[in-house]
């Protein structure tokens, strides 16, 4: 039998294997040992399941749950296991994975009439027990091609109309499907080799449904987080997208194909304006008490537009917003903390001069005049240029930055004088009933477009920086999001087709040997599921839209 020579990144050496063996078989025959179980592999910078067959020389790196692609592989597989277990307990109902909450994917069960089924704690335990039995049986996930017409009929028969519509609009002859113990579904990325790899998981009742709990990097069960605020935001967004008929990528695609993109843009932009006004009303309802408005959110959430639009709505109500730039309160460069790698950590809250900031905030709230600083980023020092500020009756101070919801930032200001806003692109839009869209992916596409348009940064550089950005968000933003008094959801149902128009050509410039290529291929495959807006449709986006922050043409 022909022998194939492959290079294994995990060992830093070349190895031989028989032509046609799967990655799973290669692993078992190689004698390699791993601290954590491999879930998939990066083959020539492309993500592959362990069932992938080797017929030619490759560069291979096996990945586990500690990597982002490993986490996604585990999550997809666990969701499929969850679906299979629900079918066992509720054979006549359907499961829908709605969105991703801090504790994991959130799902609801619907009956034949489309009504939500009240899942009791007993039923939840039954589903969890069925999942555990499948894990113990170590059943392989099987992948094969299915005729598109047969797949569409199958999904329609299960009441999965969004999934069937996606197949219909996809224009393909065949679809890749996975099977577990006779149950068939589609997923947009590889699954683990078999159910035995899914040893650690949780399933908890919550709200109207349940959420899956995924293990951490060391396959340990994480501590559950408070998620009521985001749950309510996602729930509201999901209800609204259902009302306008844009719950999934298939529905948005159908709208574009029918020529109704402009109407979709107008409706969703109108909703944003209403939300800005609602938040301004909340601030105005406490006129005289609230003097400081704090706006925080992760990268590419549209915080700049959000702060300016809310400020404008406050002016309509007779309030006078004044802005303090948080970047002007950095400590001098030689006092900046360092991260684990010894690099200056500008995203740490300790990179801010908290005593000086709080001293100035106290003076402002006491009616005193302050000298407004600016930060000289070339010299790495604070300077004063003669600008002053005083808060008069009707004035509201607005601060926008990543630490806005961290109590340490403004600890000198009483809570009843602060109003905290969390801004993020919290899309409830899904691919179909069982495949969600990551809000992180949404923001990454925004950042790719913005960095190219305004910062001279290539898509490749943005992708390579993204893990560091995400790490900073996990440390500095997400732990405090539940402190918010209001949430502005900056997502727009039309934005993914719009971003595709700008991002796809940038991603196609990234070469296969780039370390960013794995992520590039994943994003391109995702974007292949829907069409791009045309330049004429993009021109219909108003200059006040949060999208203009990323594509240009803003007018605030």
Secondary structure in CASP SS format (residue, H / E / C, confidence):
PFRMAT SS
TARGET T0000
AUTHOR 0000-0000-0000
METHOD secondary structure of the structure
MODEL  1
X C 1.00
X C 1.00
X E 1.00
X E 1.00
X E 1.00
X E 1.00
X E 1.00
X E 1.00
X C 1.00
X C 1.00
X C 1.00
X C 1.00
X E 1.00
X E 1.00
X E 1.00
X E 1.00
X E 1.00
X E 1.00
X C 1.00
X C 1.00
X C 1.00
X E 1.00
X H 1.00
X H 1.00
X H 1.00
X H 1.00
X H 1.00
X H 1.00
X H 1.00
X H 1.00
X C 1.00
X C 1.00
X C 1.00
X C 1.00
X C 1.00
X C 1.00
X C 1.00
X C 1.00
X C 1.00
X E 1.00
X E 1.00
X E 1.00
X E 1.00
X C 1.00
X C 1.00
X E 1.00
X E 1.00
X E 1.00
X C 1.00
X C 1.00
X C 1.00
X C 1.00
X E 1.00
X C 1.00
X C 1.00
X C 1.00
X C 1.00
X C 1.00
X E 1.00
X E 1.00
X E 1.00
X E 1.00
X E 1.00
X C 1.00
X C 1.00
X C 1.00
X C 1.00
X H 1.00
X H 1.00
X H 1.00
X H 1.00
X H 1.00
X H 1.00
X H 1.00
X H 1.00
X H 1.00
X H 1.00
X H 1.00
X H 1.00
X H 1.00
X H 1.00
X H 1.00
X H 1.00
X H 1.00
X H 1.00
X H 1.00
X H 1.00
X H 1.00
X H 1.00
X C 1.00
X C 1.00
X C 1.00
X C 1.00
X E 1.00
X E 1.00
X E 1.00
X E 1.00
X E 1.00
X E 1.00
X E 1.00
X E 1.00
X C 1.00
X C 1.00
X E 1.00
X E 1.00
X E 1.00
X E 1.00
X E 1.00
X E 1.00
X E 1.00
X C 1.00
X C 1.00
X C 1.00
X C 1.00
X C 1.00
X E 1.00
X C 1.00
X C 1.00
X C 1.00
X C 1.00
X H 1.00
X H 1.00
X H 1.00
X H 1.00
X H 1.00
X H 1.00
X H 1.00
X H 1.00
X H 1.00
X H 1.00
X H 1.00
X H 1.00
X H 1.00
X H 1.00
X H 1.00
X H 1.00
X H 1.00
X C 1.00
X C 1.00
X E 1.00
X C 1.00
X E 1.00
X E 1.00
X E 1.00
X E 1.00
X E 1.00
X E 1.00
X H 1.00
X H 1.00
X H 1.00
X H 1.00
X H 1.00
X H 1.00
X H 1.00
X H 1.00
X H 1.00
X H 1.00
X C 1.00
X C 1.00
X C 1.00
X H 1.00
X H 1.00
X H 1.00
X H 1.00
X H 1.00
X H 1.00
X H 1.00
X H 1.00
X H 1.00
X H 1.00
X C 1.00
X C 1.00
X C 1.00
X E 1.00
X E 1.00
X E 1.00
X E 1.00
X E 1.00
X E 1.00
X E 1.00
X C 1.00
X C 1.00
X E 1.00
X E 1.00
X E 1.00
X C 1.00
X C 1.00
X C 1.00
X C 1.00
X C 1.00
X C 1.00
X C 1.00
X C 1.00
X E 1.00
X H 1.00
X H 1.00
X H 1.00
X C 1.00
X C 1.00
X C 1.00
X E 1.00
X E 1.00
X E 1.00
X E 1.00
X E 1.00
X E 1.00
X C 1.00
X C 1.00
X E 1.00
X E 1.00
X E 1.00
X E 1.00
X E 1.00
X E 1.00
X E 1.00
X C 1.00
X C 1.00
X C 1.00
X C 1.00
X C 1.00
X E 1.00
X C 1.00
X C 1.00
X C 1.00
X C 1.00
X C 1.00
X C 1.00
X H 1.00
X H 1.00
X H 1.00
X H 1.00
X H 1.00
X H 1.00
X H 1.00
X H 1.00
X H 1.00
X H 1.00
X H 1.00
X H 1.00
X H 1.00
X H 1.00
X H 1.00
X H 1.00
X C 1.00
X C 1.00
X C 1.00
X C 1.00
X E 1.00
X H 1.00
X H 1.00
X H 1.00
X H 1.00
X H 1.00
X H 1.00
X H 1.00
X H 1.00
X H 1.00
X C 1.00
X C 1.00
X C 1.00
X H 1.00
X H 1.00
X H 1.00
X H 1.00
X H 1.00
X H 1.00
X H 1.00
X H 1.00
X H 1.00
X H 1.00
X H 1.00
X H 1.00
X H 1.00
X H 1.00
X H 1.00
X H 1.00
X H 1.00
X H 1.00
X H 1.00
X H 1.00
X H 1.00
X H 1.00
X H 1.00
X H 1.00
X C 1.00
X C 1.00
X C 1.00
X C 1.00
X C 1.00
X C 1.00
X C 1.00
X E 1.00
X E 1.00
X E 1.00
X E 1.00
X E 1.00
X C 1.00
X C 1.00
X C 1.00
X C 1.00
X C 1.00
X C 1.00
X H 1.00
X H 1.00
X H 1.00
X H 1.00
X H 1.00
X H 1.00
X H 1.00
X H 1.00
X H 1.00
X H 1.00
X H 1.00
X H 1.00
X H 1.00
X H 1.00
X C 1.00
X C 1.00
X C 1.00
X E 1.00
X E 1.00
X E 1.00
X E 1.00
X E 1.00
X E 1.00
X H 1.00
X H 1.00
X H 1.00
X H 1.00
X E 1.00
X C 1.00
X C 1.00
X H 1.00
X H 1.00
X H 1.00
X C 1.00
X C 1.00
X E 1.00
X C 1.00
X C 1.00
X C 1.00
X C 1.00
X C 1.00
X E 1.00
X C 1.00
X C 1.00
X C 1.00
X C 1.00
X H 1.00
X H 1.00
X H 1.00
X E 1.00
X C 1.00
X H 1.00
X H 1.00
X H 1.00
X H 1.00
X H 1.00
X H 1.00
X H 1.00
X H 1.00
X H 1.00
X H 1.00
X H 1.00
X H 1.00
X C 1.00
X C 1.00
X C 1.00
X C 1.00
X E 1.00
X E 1.00
X E 1.00
X E 1.00
X E 1.00
X E 1.00
X E 1.00
X C 1.00
X C 1.00
X C 1.00
X C 1.00
X E 1.00
X E 1.00
X E 1.00
X E 1.00
X E 1.00
X E 1.00
X E 1.00
X E 1.00
X E 1.00
X C 1.00
X C 1.00
X C 1.00
X C 1.00
X C 1.00
X E 1.00
X E 1.00
X E 1.00
X E 1.00
X E 1.00
X E 1.00
X C 1.00
X C 1.00
X C 1.00
X C 1.00
X C 1.00
X C 1.00
X C 1.00
X C 1.00
X C 1.00
X C 1.00
X C 1.00
X C 1.00
X C 1.00
X C 1.00
X H 1.00
X H 1.00
X H 1.00
X E 1.00
X E 1.00
X E 1.00
X E 1.00
X E 1.00
X E 1.00
X E 1.00
X C 1.00
X C 1.00
X C 1.00
X C 1.00
X C 1.00
X E 1.00
X E 1.00
X E 1.00
X C 1.00
X C 1.00
X E 1.00
X E 1.00
X C 1.00
X C 1.00
X H 1.00
X H 1.00
X H 1.00
X H 1.00
X H 1.00
X H 1.00
X H 1.00
X H 1.00
X H 1.00
X H 1.00
X H 1.00
X H 1.00
X H 1.00
X H 1.00
X H 1.00
X H 1.00
X C 1.00
X C 1.00
X C 1.00
X C 1.00
X H 1.00
X H 1.00
X H 1.00
X H 1.00
X H 1.00
X H 1.00
X H 1.00
X H 1.00
X H 1.00
X H 1.00
X H 1.00
X H 1.00
X H 1.00
X H 1.00
X H 1.00
X H 1.00
X H 1.00
X H 1.00
X C 1.00
X H 1.00
X H 1.00
X H 1.00
X H 1.00
X H 1.00
X H 1.00
X C 1.00
X C 1.00
X E 1.00
X E 1.00
X E 1.00
X E 1.00
X C 1.00
X C 1.00
X C 1.00
X C 1.00
X C 1.00
X H 1.00
X H 1.00
X H 1.00
X H 1.00
X H 1.00
X H 1.00
X H 1.00
X H 1.00
X H 1.00
X H 1.00
X H 1.00
X H 1.00
X H 1.00
X C 1.00
X C 1.00
X C 1.00
X C 1.00
X C 1.00
X C 1.00
X C 1.00
X C 1.00
X C 1.00
X H 1.00
X H 1.00
X H 1.00
X H 1.00
X H 1.00
X H 1.00
X H 1.00
X H 1.00
X H 1.00
X H 1.00
X H 1.00
X C 1.00
X C 1.00
X C 1.00
X C 1.00
X C 1.00
X C 1.00
X C 1.00
X H 1.00
X H 1.00
X H 1.00
X H 1.00
X C 1.00
X C 1.00
X C 1.00
X C 1.00
X C 1.00
X C 1.00
X C 1.00
X C 1.00
X C 1.00
X H 1.00
X H 1.00
X H 1.00
X H 1.00
X C 1.00
X C 1.00
X C 1.00
X C 1.00
X C 1.00
END
